Amino acid sequence: MKYYIIAGEASGDLHASNLMKALKKVDPEAEFRFWGGDLMAQEGGTPVKHYRDLAFMGFAEVILNLRTILGNISFCKKDISSWNPDVILFVDYPGFNLRIAKWARKKGYKTHFYISPQIWAWKESRIKDIQRDIDQMYVILPFEKEFYELKHKFDVHFVGHPLIDAIANRPAIDIEKFRKENNLDERPVIALLPGSRKQEISKMLEIMLSVTENFSDYQFIIAGAPSQEPEFYHPFIKKKNVHLVMNKTYDVLSLSTAALVTSGTATLETALLKVPEVVCYKGNFISYEIAKRIINLDYISLVNLIMDREVVKELIQADFNEKNLKTELTKILSEEHRKKMFLDYHELEMKLGGTGASEKTAKLIVETISATSKNEA
């Protein structure tokens, strides 16, 4: 079968690549055409656009880049029509994907959505679009199934979280080799994960680095995002105990004693790798003020949302400053605090449903399309 896949971010590239790998096992004749990244490209198929050309963060940024976004939507529709896939697989990235889904459903394409838009956080009105335009929804957070089925009477598949597989299947790290290659000494490591987009990295990294002199017994590693060039980070690196390691986030976290992490998927990755963390966020002032008024959540990190209580400290906007960062980092370096966090992390992993998310999803996709095709015949 022919699968047209649209993933618009680094996390989507990761999860879509694992789904592609699983689909090839279930459907040996699978053909792929996709919007995504380097990980998807490694699985074969034809890349259309890279996610680095699609990522616009926040309300203000979207408005400023509206012409580019509308151009991408128009091009995507033409590309789908030209290739004529058996199914379109949307991977998160709702602002773009739901617009394509509306058009695709009218054109008669099968529409499957992997990794639900976070409509439980904001824009709950999108449920009407999903009910109208999406044939099958595959959710990865345990509370999402209840949200869709009990509250909105829309059947979904809970497949578990693909990050568990991605982390479980990662290659083992040779610690000594890693230290030598990156000029690290024997001091313990604190990881800095400032995000993947230029806008957020610029806002986050300078504040994260402000505490390095207070923790001279540690060395800091900036986990460089695959969507950026190393040169982009160089102006931020001004201190001797700060290192940059590109495109090896899991290796960096595997070696780390603690981490300062920008809110997003990385907060969950850090928790699943059992690294104590402080979650940080500082956005565009206008975008943040708008978001604060329309998002009705007690937490911003996936860790706390899934657990429905504060497991990791969140420093948001004005609270994300040098003083608070120093205080919270000191806490998670203490043995007592770390023991409590490790127990919480274990409970978190149990809630996420275990391994096999990609395989479960791939099997459901192929079975559903096959059944639909038989019925249509």
C-alpha positions as CSV (number, residue, x, y, z in Angstrom):
1,M,0.0,0.0,0.0
2,K,1.0,3.6,-0.5
3,Y,1.3,5.7,2.7
4,Y,1.5,9.5,2.7
5,I,2.8,10.6,6.0
6,I,3.0,14.2,7.4
7,A,5.1,14.9,10.5
8,G,6.1,18.5,11.2
9,E,8.4,18.4,14.1
10,A,11.5,16.5,15.5
11,S,9.4,14.3,17.8
12,G,7.0,13.5,14.9
13,D,10.0,12.5,12.8
14,L,11.1,10.0,15.5
15,H,7.7,8.5,16.0
16,A,6.8,8.4,12.3
17,S,10.2,6.7,11.5
18,N,9.4,3.9,14.0
19,L,5.9,3.5,12.6
20,M,7.3,3.2,9.1
21,K,9.7,0.5,10.3
22,A,6.7,-1.4,11.9
23,L,4.6,-0.9,8.8
24,K,7.2,-2.5,6.6
25,K,7.0,-5.6,8.7
26,V,3.2,-5.8,8.5
27,D,3.1,-4.7,4.9
28,P,6.3,-5.7,3.0
29,E,5.1,-3.8,-0.1
30,A,4.7,-0.5,1.8
31,E,5.6,2.6,-0.2
32,F,6.1,5.9,1.6
33,R,6.0,9.6,0.6
34,F,6.4,12.0,3.5
35,W,6.9,15.3,5.1
36,G,9.3,14.8,8.0
37,G,13.0,14.5,8.8
38,D,16.2,12.5,8.6
39,L,15.0,9.6,10.7
40,M,12.1,9.0,8.4
41,A,14.4,9.3,5.4
42,Q,16.5,6.4,6.8
43,E,13.4,4.2,6.5
44,G,13.2,4.8,2.8
45,G,10.5,6.3,0.6
46,T,10.4,9.8,-0.9
47,P,10.8,12.9,1.3
48,V,8.8,16.0,0.2
49,K,9.7,18.6,2.8
50,H,11.8,18.7,5.9
51,Y,10.2,19.6,9.2
52,R,12.8,22.3,9.8
53,D,11.1,24.3,7.0
54,L,7.7,23.9,8.7
55,A,8.2,24.7,12.4
56,F,6.6,28.0,13.5
57,M,6.2,28.4,17.2
58,G,3.5,30.5,18.9
59,F,0.6,32.7,17.8
60,A,2.8,35.7,16.8
61,E,5.2,33.6,14.7
62,V,2.4,31.8,12.9
63,I,0.9,35.2,11.9
64,L,4.2,36.5,10.6
65,N,4.8,33.3,8.5
66,L,1.2,32.9,7.3
67,R,2.0,33.2,3.6
68,T,4.6,30.4,3.8
69,I,2.2,28.2,5.8
70,L,-0.7,28.7,3.3
71,G,1.8,28.0,0.5
72,N,2.8,24.7,2.1
73,I,-0.8,23.7,2.5
74,S,-1.6,24.3,-1.1
75,F,1.5,22.4,-2.2
76,C,0.7,19.5,0.0
77,K,-2.8,19.0,-1.4
78,K,-1.4,19.0,-5.0
79,D,1.3,16.5,-4.0
80,I,-1.2,14.1,-2.4
81,S,-3.4,14.3,-5.5
82,S,-0.5,13.6,-7.8
83,W,0.7,10.5,-5.8
84,N,-2.8,9.2,-4.9
85,P,-2.0,7.3,-1.7
86,D,-4.1,4.5,-0.1
87,V,-4.0,6.3,3.2
88,I,-2.8,9.6,4.7
89,L,-1.1,9.2,8.1
90,F,-1.1,12.4,10.1
91,V,1.5,12.5,13.0
92,D,0.6,15.2,15.5
93,Y,1.2,18.7,14.0
94,P,-2.5,19.6,14.2
95,G,-2.6,23.1,12.9
96,F,-1.4,21.9,9.5
97,N,-2.6,18.3,9.5
98,L,-6.3,19.0,10.4
99,R,-6.5,21.5,7.4
100,I,-5.2,18.8,5.1
101,A,-7.5,16.2,6.7
102,K,-10.6,18.3,5.9
103,W,-9.6,18.6,2.3
104,A,-8.5,14.9,2.1
105,R,-11.8,13.6,3.5
106,K,-13.8,15.5,0.9
107,K,-11.6,14.0,-1.8
108,G,-12.3,10.5,-0.5
109,Y,-8.8,9.7,1.0
110,K,-8.6,7.5,4.1
111,T,-7.4,9.6,7.0
112,H,-5.6,8.1,10.0
113,F,-4.2,10.3,12.8
114,Y,-1.3,9.0,15.0
115,I,-0.6,11.0,18.2
116,S,-3.7,13.0,19.0
117,P,-3.7,16.8,18.9
118,Q,-3.8,18.0,22.5
119,I,-7.4,19.2,22.3
120,W,-7.8,18.3,26.0
121,A,-5.4,21.3,26.7
122,W,-6.9,23.9,24.3
123,K,-9.0,24.2,21.2
124,E,-11.4,21.5,22.3
125,S,-13.7,22.7,19.6
126,R,-11.4,20.8,17.2
127,I,-13.2,17.6,18.2
128,K,-15.8,18.5,15.6
129,D,-13.2,18.6,12.9
130,I,-11.7,15.3,14.1
131,Q,-15.1,13.6,14.2
132,R,-15.9,14.8,10.7
133,D,-12.5,14.3,9.0
134,I,-10.6,11.5,10.7
135,D,-11.3,7.8,10.1
136,Q,-9.1,6.4,12.8
137,M,-7.3,8.0,15.8
138,Y,-4.4,6.4,17.6
139,V,-3.8,8.0,21.0
140,I,-0.6,7.6,23.2
141,L,-1.6,9.0,26.5
142,P,-3.9,7.0,28.9
143,F,-6.3,9.8,29.7
144,E,-6.9,10.6,26.1
145,K,-9.0,7.5,25.5
146,E,-11.4,8.5,28.3
147,F,-11.5,12.1,27.0
148,Y,-12.5,11.0,23.5
149,E,-14.8,8.1,24.2
150,L,-16.6,9.2,27.4
151,K,-16.7,12.9,26.9
152,H,-17.1,13.1,23.1
153,K,-18.4,9.7,22.0
154,F,-15.6,9.2,19.5
155,D,-13.9,5.8,19.4
156,V,-10.1,5.8,19.5
157,H,-7.3,3.3,19.9
158,F,-4.9,3.6,22.9
159,V,-1.7,2.1,21.7
160,G,0.8,3.1,24.4
161,H,3.5,5.7,24.1
162,P,6.1,5.2,21.4
163,L,8.8,6.9,23.4
164,I,9.1,3.7,25.6
165,D,10.1,1.7,22.5
166,A,12.4,4.5,21.2
167,I,14.3,4.6,24.5
168,A,14.3,0.8,25.1
169,N,15.7,0.2,21.6
170,R,18.4,2.9,21.7
171,P,22.0,1.7,21.1
172,A,24.1,1.2,24.3
173,I,26.4,4.1,25.0
174,D,30.2,3.5,25.5
175,I,30.7,6.1,28.2
176,E,34.5,6.3,28.1
177,K,34.4,6.7,24.3
178,F,31.7,9.3,24.6
179,R,33.7,11.3,27.1
180,K,36.8,11.3,25.0
181,E,35.0,12.2,21.8
182,N,33.4,15.2,23.5
183,N,36.3,16.3,25.6
184,L,34.5,15.6,28.9
185,D,36.3,15.0,32.2
186,E,35.1,12.7,35.0
187,R,32.8,15.2,36.7
188,P,29.1,14.3,36.7
189,V,27.0,15.8,33.9
190,I,24.0,18.2,33.9
191,A,22.1,18.2,30.6
192,L,20.6,21.3,29.0
193,L,17.8,20.7,26.6
194,P,16.7,24.2,25.3
195,G,14.3,22.9,22.6
196,S,14.5,22.4,18.9
197,R,13.4,25.8,17.3
198,K,15.6,28.8,17.0
199,Q,13.1,31.1,18.8
200,E,12.9,28.9,21.9
201,I,16.6,28.0,22.0
202,S,17.5,31.7,22.0
203,K,15.1,32.4,24.9
204,M,15.9,29.3,27.0
205,L,19.6,28.7,26.7
206,E,21.0,31.9,28.1
207,I,19.0,31.5,31.3
208,M,19.9,27.9,31.6
209,L,23.6,28.7,31.3
210,S,23.3,31.4,34.0
211,V,23.6,28.8,36.8
212,T,26.7,27.0,35.5
213,E,29.2,28.9,37.7
214,N,27.2,27.9,40.8
215,F,27.8,24.2,40.1
216,S,31.5,24.0,39.4
217,D,31.6,20.3,40.5
218,Y,29.5,19.5,37.4
219,Q,30.0,19.9,33.7
220,F,27.1,21.0,31.5
221,I,26.2,19.6,28.1
222,I,23.9,21.3,25.7
223,A,22.0,18.7,23.7
224,G,22.0,20.2,20.2
225,A,18.8,19.6,18.2
226,P,19.1,17.8,14.8
227,S,17.2,20.7,13.2
228,Q,20.0,23.2,14.0
229,E,23.6,23.7,12.9
230,P,26.3,23.6,15.5
231,E,27.3,27.2,14.6
232,F,23.9,28.5,15.9
233,Y,24.9,27.4,19.5
234,H,28.4,28.8,19.5
235,P,27.5,32.4,20.7
236,F,25.9,30.9,23.8
237,I,29.0,28.8,24.8
238,K,31.3,31.2,26.8
239,K,32.3,29.1,29.8
240,K,34.8,26.3,30.2
241,N,32.6,23.7,31.8
242,V,30.0,23.9,29.0
243,H,30.0,21.5,26.1
244,L,27.9,21.1,23.0
245,V,26.9,17.6,21.7
246,M,24.8,17.6,18.5
247,N,22.0,15.1,17.7
248,K,22.7,12.7,20.6
249,T,20.2,13.7,23.2
250,Y,19.6,10.2,24.5
251,D,23.3,9.6,24.9
252,V,23.6,12.9,26.8
253,L,20.7,12.1,29.1
254,S,22.0,8.5,29.7
255,L,25.2,10.1,31.1
256,S,23.5,12.8,33.1
257,T,22.9,13.2,36.8
258,A,20.2,15.9,36.2
259,A,18.7,18.0,33.4
260,L,17.1,21.4,32.7
261,V,14.5,20.7,30.0
262,T,12.3,23.0,27.9
263,S,8.7,22.0,28.1
264,G,7.6,19.5,25.4
265,T,8.2,15.9,24.5
266,A,11.7,16.1,25.9
267,T,10.3,16.3,29.5
268,L,8.8,12.8,29.0
269,E,12.0,11.5,27.4
270,T,14.0,12.7,30.3
271,A,11.7,11.0,32.8
272,L,11.7,7.7,30.9
273,L,15.5,7.8,31.0
274,K,15.2,8.2,34.7
275,V,17.0,11.6,34.9
276,P,15.8,14.1,37.6
277,E,14.7,17.3,35.8
278,V,13.5,20.9,36.1
279,V,11.0,21.8,33.4
280,C,11.5,25.3,31.9
281,Y,9.5,27.5,29.6
282,K,9.8,31.1,28.4
283,G,8.0,32.1,25.3
284,N,7.2,35.2,23.2
285,F,5.4,37.6,25.6
286,I,2.3,38.1,23.3
287,S,2.0,34.4,22.6
288,Y,2.3,33.5,26.2
289,E,-0.3,36.0,27.4
290,I,-2.7,34.7,24.8
291,A,-2.0,31.0,25.7
292,K,-2.4,31.7,29.4
293,R,-6.0,32.9,28.8
294,I,-7.2,30.0,26.6
295,I,-5.3,26.9,28.0
296,N,-7.0,25.4,31.0
297,L,-4.4,23.0,32.5
298,D,-2.7,22.7,35.9
299,Y,0.6,21.8,34.4
300,I,2.6,22.2,31.2
301,S,4.9,19.1,31.3
302,L,3.7,15.7,30.1
303,V,5.1,14.1,33.2
304,N,2.9,16.1,35.5
305,L,-0.1,15.9,33.2
306,I,0.0,12.1,33.0
307,M,0.6,11.7,36.7
308,D,-2.0,14.4,37.5
309,R,0.2,15.9,40.2
310,E,3.6,17.7,40.5
311,V,6.4,15.2,40.0
312,V,8.8,17.7,38.3
313,K,9.1,21.4,39.1
314,E,7.9,23.7,36.4
315,L,9.5,27.2,36.0
316,I,7.3,29.2,33.6
317,Q,7.9,32.6,32.1
318,A,8.9,35.1,34.9
319,D,9.5,32.2,37.3
320,F,12.1,30.9,34.9
321,N,15.1,32.9,36.2
322,E,18.6,32.3,37.6
323,K,17.6,32.4,41.3
324,N,14.8,29.8,40.9
325,L,16.7,27.7,38.6
326,K,19.6,27.5,41.1
327,T,17.2,26.6,43.9
328,E,15.4,23.8,42.0
329,L,18.6,22.3,40.5
330,T,20.1,22.1,44.0
331,K,17.0,20.2,45.1
332,I,17.1,17.5,42.4
333,L,20.8,16.9,43.0
334,S,20.0,15.9,46.6
335,E,19.8,12.2,47.3
336,E,16.4,12.3,49.1
337,H,14.7,14.2,46.3
338,R,16.2,11.9,43.7
339,K,14.9,8.8,45.3
340,K,11.3,10.2,45.4
341,M,11.5,11.2,41.8
342,F,12.8,7.8,40.6
343,L,9.7,6.1,42.3
344,D,7.4,8.6,40.5
345,Y,9.1,7.9,37.2
346,H,8.5,4.1,37.6
347,E,4.8,4.8,38.2
348,L,4.7,7.0,35.2
349,E,6.1,4.3,32.9
350,M,3.5,1.8,34.1
351,K,0.7,4.3,33.2
352,L,2.0,4.6,29.7
353,G,1.1,1.1,28.7
354,G,4.5,-0.7,28.1
355,T,6.3,-1.4,24.8
356,G,5.0,-2.0,21.3
357,A,3.2,1.2,20.4
358,S,4.5,1.4,16.8
359,E,3.8,-2.3,16.2
360,K,0.2,-2.0,17.6
361,T,-0.5,1.0,15.5
362,A,1.0,-0.4,12.3
363,K,-1.1,-3.6,12.7
364,L,-4.3,-1.6,13.3
365,I,-3.7,0.7,10.3
366,V,-3.2,-2.2,7.9
367,E,-6.1,-4.3,9.3
368,T,-8.5,-1.3,9.2
369,I,-7.6,-0.3,5.6
370,S,-7.8,-4.0,4.5
371,A,-11.2,-4.4,6.1
372,T,-12.5,-1.1,4.6
373,S,-11.3,-2.0,1.2
374,K,-13.1,-5.4,1.4
375,N,-16.3,-3.6,2.4
376,E,-16.0,-1.1,-0.4
377,A,-15.5,-3.9,-2.9
